């Protein structure tokens, strides 16, 4: 099995981060061992979460002053990728939890927030950090809704103001960690009589798993990422108050287009799956897969050349991906955003290519469910489908930013209802003025 020392420049990795990466690689074989049963039963990786919580890894991006590790977005991505080498479902759900922590931290730090907005935001995020650190609370972040791309139109899940708060009604599809988390971060649209739903009225509430009117429904029997337990979430007259806000009204939409790397945090999982598929292929050809006869298959030219192809694809993909995450920051430049979009695209497409080549290279035995490559192959296919940065959306974003200036983006031709809400907006001034 590879180690992070094999593919990262350690002079650019803080000792604190290297220590966490080392520990993940020590825990990883146990994650990989459990992955078989998790995948077969489409059950949640509960034991893996207990281990991660025991190490304090559920608070990687929580600021140090609140008891977290204070990792940057790029440092967090490195950890997610290492987990993904061993169990894709654990890495993917790990991201859903940590994304709620990231939003509370990084959106608060955005330079274009007013002092008043930060003052309103501060106690809300402190509450989420306390739950994660003191209670070891686990968060789900269900955003997707059936039949609609949430990056193109306002969320269909809606809230209406009441005398003592709001009432939420709606439906969330692919709610990872459903039934296995403590809190759900619900993105919804506040609606008013006589006014069409608007993106600027987007709100995010934190709803406890036992809230009245909240229900997890449906079966979960997908092709891949079976351990994410991404069942349907129904909200019927769920009552929330100002204390349940994750962030003040308007902050999410005000910050979303200007911190675009935060929407690419599914890619670490698939970077890890690609590495895992490569590692298995090398071990298989060397006769070093535990439980299998030590047959040396390295004498076959076609198999050796395939490994060379896999390495070339994997190393190029990782180099671009790591650079994109290492330069992640609010209000990135045009070049930095294009690199990030390209990295997202290359990882989600490249992982499929690497897993497919691994299957072909290892041959018939690799299709057996007793070996991890069959699961990795299925898991690899899922990344390109996931919002907000699907393969199709990345193709659109890259083409628009390559052909149009930032002030032309909103007028660039696109499909009706195209997913342009989360596209980079240059220096952001035009969008801020429009929102105000």
C-alpha positions in Angstrom: 0.0 0.0 0.0 1.3 3.4 -0.9 1.9 6.1 1.7 1.4 9.9 1.4 5.1 10.3 1.4 5.1 8.8 -2.0 3.1 11.5 -3.7 3.2 14.7 -1.6 6.1 17.3 -1.2 6.6 16.9 2.5 8.4 20.2 2.7 4.9 21.8 2.1 3.1 19.6 4.7 2.9 20.8 8.3 4.0 18.2 10.9 0.5 18.3 12.5 -1.0 17.3 9.1 1.6 14.6 8.5 0.8 13.1 11.9 -2.9 12.8 11.0 -2.1 11.3 7.6 0.2 8.8 9.3 -2.5 7.8 11.7 -5.1 7.4 8.9 -2.8 5.0 7.2 -2.4 3.1 10.4 -6.2 2.9 10.8 -6.8 2.2 7.1 -6.3 -1.5 6.9 -9.1 -2.0 9.5 -11.4 0.3 7.4 -10.6 -1.7 4.3 -11.4 -5.0 6.2 -14.7 -3.6 7.3 -15.6 -2.3 3.8 -16.6 -5.7 2.5 -19.5 -6.2 4.9 -20.5 -2.5 4.7 -20.7 -2.7 1.0 -22.5 -6.0 0.9 -25.2 -4.9 3.4 -25.3 -1.2 2.3 -24.8 -0.5 6.0 -23.3 2.6 7.6 -19.6 2.5 8.6 -20.4 3.1 12.3 -17.2 1.5 13.7 -15.1 3.6 11.4 -16.8 6.7 12.7 -16.2 5.6 16.3 -12.5 5.3 15.5 -12.4 8.7 13.7 -14.2 10.4 16.6 -11.8 8.8 19.1 -8.9 10.3 17.3 -10.6 13.7 17.2 -10.7 13.7 13.4 -14.3 14.8 13.1 -13.2 18.4 13.8 -10.3 18.8 11.3 -11.5 22.2 10.0 -12.9 23.5 13.3 -10.7 26.5 14.4 -8.2 25.6 17.1 -9.7 28.2 19.5 -12.8 26.0 19.6 -11.0 22.7 20.1 -10.5 21.7 16.5 -7.4 21.1 14.4 -7.7 24.3 12.3 -6.8 22.5 9.1 -6.9 24.4 5.8 -9.2 23.2 3.0 -6.2 21.7 1.2 -5.0 19.9 4.4 -8.5 18.5 5.0 -8.6 17.3 1.4 -5.4 15.3 1.9 -6.9 13.5 4.9 -10.1 12.7 3.0 -8.1 11.2 0.1 -6.2 9.0 2.5 -9.4 7.6 4.0 -10.7 7.1 0.5 -7.9 4.7 -0.3 -9.3 2.2 2.2 -13.1 2.9 2.2 -14.8 5.2 -0.2 -18.1 5.3 1.7 -16.4 6.4 4.9 -14.5 9.1 3.1 -17.6 10.4 1.3 -19.7 10.6 4.4 -16.8 12.0 6.3 -16.9 14.9 3.8 -20.6 15.5 4.3 -20.0 15.9 8.0 -16.9 18.1 7.7 -18.6 20.3 5.0 -20.9 21.6 7.7 -17.9 22.5 9.8 -16.2 24.1 6.8 -19.2 26.3 5.9 -19.4 27.5 9.5 -15.7 28.3 9.5 -14.7 29.5 6.0 -17.9 31.4 5.1 -17.5 33.3 8.3 -14.0 34.3 7.3 -15.0 35.7 3.9 -13.5 39.2 3.5 -16.7 40.7 2.0 -18.9 40.0 5.1 -19.9 43.1 7.1 -19.0 43.4 10.7 -22.7 43.2 11.5 -23.0 39.9 9.5 -20.0 38.5 11.4 -21.5 39.5 14.8 -24.7 37.7 13.9 -22.8 34.7 12.5 -20.4 34.2 15.5 -22.7 32.6 18.1 -24.3 30.4 15.5 -21.1 28.8 14.4 -19.8 28.6 17.9 -22.9 26.4 18.7 -22.1 24.0 15.8 -18.4 23.8 16.8 -19.4 23.0 20.4 -21.6 20.2 19.2 -18.9 18.7 17.1 -16.1 19.0 19.7 -17.9 18.5 23.0 -20.7 16.2 22.0 -18.9 14.5 19.1 -22.0 15.3 17.1 -22.1 14.1 13.5 -23.7 16.2 10.8 -25.4 15.3 7.5 -25.5 17.8 4.7 -28.4 16.9 2.5 -28.8 19.4 -0.4 -30.0 17.5 -3.5 -33.7 17.4 -4.3 -35.3 15.1 -6.8 -35.9 16.4 -10.3 -34.0 19.7 -9.8 -30.5 20.9 -9.9 -30.1 23.0 -6.7 -27.3 25.1 -8.3 -29.7 26.4 -11.0 -32.9 27.2 -9.1 -33.8 28.0 -5.5 -34.1 25.0 -3.2 -37.6 23.4 -3.4 -37.5 22.8 0.3 -39.1 25.9 1.8 -39.5 27.6 5.1 -42.1 30.1 6.2 -41.9 32.6 9.0 -44.1 32.0 12.1 -44.5 34.0 15.3 -41.7 32.1 17.0 -39.4 30.9 14.2 -40.0 29.1 10.9 -41.7 26.0 9.6 -39.8 23.8 7.1 -41.5 21.6 4.5 -39.7 19.7 1.8 -37.8 16.7 0.6 -34.1 15.9 0.3 -32.7 13.2 -2.0 -29.4 11.3 -1.4 -29.2 12.4 2.2 -26.0 10.7 3.2 -25.7 9.5 6.8 -29.5 9.5 7.0 -30.5 7.8 10.2 -26.9 7.7 11.4 -26.2 11.4 12.2 -27.1 13.7 15.0 -27.9 16.8 13.0 -29.0 17.7 9.5 -27.9 20.9 7.8 -31.0 21.8 5.8 -30.7 24.3 2.9 -34.0 25.8 2.1 -35.7 28.8 0.6 -37.7 31.3 2.7 -40.9 32.0 0.8 -43.2 35.0 1.0 -46.8 35.5 -0.3 -46.8 37.0 -3.7 -43.1 36.7 -4.4 -41.5 34.0 -6.5 -38.8 31.9 -4.6 -35.4 33.6 -4.9 -31.8 32.5 -4.3 -31.1 35.5 -2.1 -33.7 34.0 0.4 -31.7 30.8 0.9 -31.4 29.8 4.5 -29.6 27.0 6.3 -31.0 25.5 9.5 -29.5 22.7 11.7 -32.3 20.2 12.5 -31.8 17.6 15.2 -32.4 14.0 14.2 -35.3 13.7 16.7 -37.1 16.8 15.5 -40.9 16.4 15.1 -41.8 16.1 11.4 -38.4 14.8 10.3 -38.5 11.4 8.7 -36.0 9.1 6.9 -37.7 7.0 4.3 -37.0 4.7 1.3 -34.6 1.9 0.5 -30.9 2.3 -0.2 -29.6 -0.3 -2.7 -27.3 1.6 -5.1 -24.6 0.6 -7.5 -21.7 2.1 -5.5 -21.0 4.0 -2.4 -23.4 1.7 -0.7 -22.2 2.5 2.8 -23.2 6.2 2.6 -26.8 5.3 3.6 -28.1 8.1 1.4 -31.8 7.6 2.0 -34.6 10.2 1.5 -35.3 12.8 4.1 -38.8 14.2 4.5 -39.5 17.4 6.4 -43.2 18.1 7.2 -43.9 21.2 9.4 -40.5 21.0 11.1 -40.3 23.9 13.5 -37.0 25.8 13.9 -36.0 29.0 15.6 -33.2 31.6 15.2 -31.0 29.4 17.4 -31.2 26.7 14.8 -29.7 28.8 12.0 -26.3 27.6 10.8 -25.6 31.0 9.4 -27.5 34.3 9.0 -29.9 34.6 6.1 -28.2 35.5 2.8 -24.7 34.5 3.8 -24.7 31.2 1.8 -25.6 32.8 -1.5 -23.4 35.8 -0.8 -20.3 33.5 -0.4 -21.0 30.5 -2.6 -19.6 31.8 -5.9 -16.5 33.3 -4.3 -15.2 30.2 -2.4 -15.7 27.7 -5.3 -13.1 25.2 -3.9 -15.5 24.5 -1.1 -17.9 22.9 -3.6 -15.2 20.5 -4.8 -14.8 18.6 -1.6 -16.2 15.3 -3.0 -13.1 14.9 -5.1 -10.8 13.8 -2.2 -12.8 10.7 -1.8 -12.4 9.8 -5.5 -8.7 10.7 -5.5 -8.4 8.1 -2.7 -10.4 5.5 -4.6 -8.1 6.0 -7.6 -5.0 5.5 -5.4 -6.6 2.4 -3.8 -7.3 0.8 -7.2 -3.7 1.5 -8.3 -2.3 0.1 -5.0 -4.3 -3.1 -5.3 -3.2 -3.6 -8.9 0.5 -3.3 -7.9 0.0 -5.7 -4.9 -1.9 -8.2 -7.1 0.7 -8.3 -9.8 3.5 -8.7 -7.2 1.6 -11.5 -5.5 1.2 -9.6 -2.3 -2.6 -9.5 -1.8 -3.4 -11.0 1.7 -5.2 -14.3 1.5 -4.2 -15.0 -2.0 -1.4 -17.3 -3.4 1.8 -15.3 -3.8 1.7 -15.6 -7.6 4.1 -13.3 -9.4 2.4 -11.8 -12.5 5.0 -9.2 -13.4 6.4 -11.1 -16.3 3.5 -10.2 -18.6 4.4 -7.2 -20.7 0.8 -6.0 -21.2 0.3 -5.9 -17.4 3.5 -4.0 -16.8 2.6 -1.5 -19.4 -0.9 -1.1 -18.0 0.6 -0.3 -14.6 2.7 2.4 -16.3 -0.4 3.9 -17.9 -2.2 3.9 -14.5 0.7 5.6 -12.8 1.0 8.2 -15.5 -2.8 9.0 -15.3 -2.8 8.9 -11.5 0.3 11.1 -10.8 -0.8 13.7 -13.3 -4.3 13.8 -11.9 -3.0 14.1 -8.3 -0.5 16.8 -9.1 -3.2 19.1 -10.6 -5.6 18.2 -7.8 -3.1 18.9 -5.0 -2.1 22.2 -6.6 -5.7 23.3 -6.9 -6.4 22.5 -3.2 -3.2 24.0 -1.9 -4.1 27.3 -3.5 -7.7 27.2 -2.4 -8.9 30.5 -0.8 -11.7 33.0 -1.0 -11.9 35.1 -4.1 -9.4 33.0 -6.1 -8.1 34.2 -9.5 -9.4 33.2 -12.9 -6.5 30.8 -13.4 -6.9 29.2 -9.9 -10.6 28.6 -10.5 -10.0 27.0 -13.9 -7.4 24.7 -12.4 -9.8 23.7 -9.7 -12.6 23.0 -12.2 -10.1 21.0 -14.3 -8.9 19.1 -11.2 -12.5 18.2 -10.3 -13.2 17.0 -13.8 -10.0 15.0 -14.1 -10.4 13.3 -10.8 -14.0 12.3 -11.4 -13.3 11.0 -14.9 -9.8 9.7 -14.1 -10.9 7.5 -11.2 -13.2 5.6 -13.6 -10.5 5.1 -16.1 -8.0 3.9 -13.5 -10.5 1.5 -11.9 -11.5 0.1 -15.3 -7.8 -0.4 -16.3 -7.2 -2.1 -13.0 -10.0 -4.6 -13.7 -8.7 -5.3 -17.1 -5.1 -5.7 -15.9 -5.8 -7.9 -12.9 -8.2 -10.1 -14.9 -11.1 -12.3 -14.0 -10.3 -12.8 -10.3 -10.6 -9.0 -9.8 -14.3 -9.2 -10.4 -14.8 -11.3 -7.3 -16.6 -9.5 -4.5 -14.1 -11.1 -2.1 -11.5 -8.6 -3.5 -11.8 -4.9 -3.1 -11.3 -3.9 -6.7 -14.8 -4.9 -7.7 -16.2 -2.4 -5.1 -13.8 0.3 -6.1 -14.8 -0.1 -9.7 -18.5 0.5 -8.8 -17.7 3.3 -6.4 -15.6 5.0 -9.0 -18.5 5.5 -11.3 -20.5 7.6 -8.8 -18.3 10.7 -8.6 -19.1 12.2 -12.0 -22.8 12.3 -11.1 -22.6 14.3 -7.9 -23.8 17.9 -7.6 -22.8 20.6 -7.6 -19.8 19.9 -9.8 -20.9 17.0 -12.1 -18.8 16.3 -15.1 -21.3 18.1 -17.4 -21.3 21.2 -15.1 -17.5 21.3 -15.1 -17.4 21.2 -18.9 -19.8 24.1 -19.0 -17.9 26.1 -16.4 -14.5 25.6 -17.9 -15.8 26.5 -21.4 -17.5 29.6 -20.2 -14.6 30.9 -18.2 -12.2 30.1 -21.0 -14.3 32.0 -23.6 -15.9 34.9 -21.6 -14.6 37.6 -19.3 -15.9 37.6 -15.7 -18.3 40.4 -16.4 -19.8 38.4 -19.3 -20.5 35.2 -17.4 -24.2 36.1 -16.6 -24.9 36.8 -20.2 -23.1 33.7 -21.6 -25.4 31.4 -23.5 -26.4 28.2 -21.7 -29.1 25.6 -21.3 -32.4 26.7 -19.8 -32.1 26.4 -16.0 -28.3 25.8 -16.4 -26.4 25.4 -13.2 -24.7 28.8 -13.1 -25.5 29.9 -9.6 -22.3 28.5 -8.1 -20.0 29.5 -11.0 -17.1 31.8 -10.1 -18.0 35.5 -10.3 -14.7 37.3 -10.7 -14.2 40.0 -8.0 -17.8 39.6 -7.0 -18.8 43.3 -7.0 -21.5 42.9 -9.7 -23.1 40.0 -8.0 -23.1 41.7 -4.6 -24.7 44.8 -6.0 -27.4 42.7 -7.7 -28.1 40.8 -4.4 -28.4 44.1 -2.5 
